[in-house]
Amino acid sequence: MRILLIEDDDTLGEGLTETLGLDGHRVDWLDHGTSAAHAFDADVFDAAILDLALPGLDGEQVLSHWRRAGVTTPVLVLTAHETSRDCVALLDAGADDYVVKPARVTEIEARLRALVRRGVGRIDETLSCGALTLSVARRAAWQGTQRLTLSAYEFVVLQALVEHAGDPVTRERLEALLYGWSDGPESNSLEVLIHRLRQKLGAASITTVRNVGYRIAT
């Protein structure tokens, strides 16, 4: 999952980025409301975590800007206010859910997964394609009854392919999920990951769609 994090508290921002990253998510972090308002101009994210108290535009202004611009990405708001009136106002402004600070990272991650599931019409954490089964929450995959040994990056690629089974996933989308705004380790790193997945799943499991990206066999 590629996550946009808008948080001006360095300790919380670093903690969320590191913890969510260790769970296999790509987190792109901004700490200013004005730059956050334009984050979706040229990028695609699976979910956003938005703090309300920001320099520049505040969180409610950022959220309103996104929704007016047609951004439909699920947004989880971090708020220090827990009165019913405040929470209703956030939801009416376009938030999909909220967490009252301080909140555990495990709760934030679980709420994000639920938002993304609802956004794509899934009811649980399980993905399947042919003999493949993936547990998104456990970051685990099986081919038939055999559990696969996958690196965090390999799981990210496989999850994206299975989520779009039957359709090609662009190279740009896969690289964004893997590296976000940071540069990848090598120019051919995606090809290396695809090669390793083919070794584990079978040579014909993933096909290359020329000038587009990759498609998993269904």
Summary of the structure (lengths in Angstrom):
residues: 218
radius of gyration: 18.1
end to end distance: 21.9
largest distance: 56.2
contacts: 636
relative contact order: 0.11
helix: 40%
strand: 22%
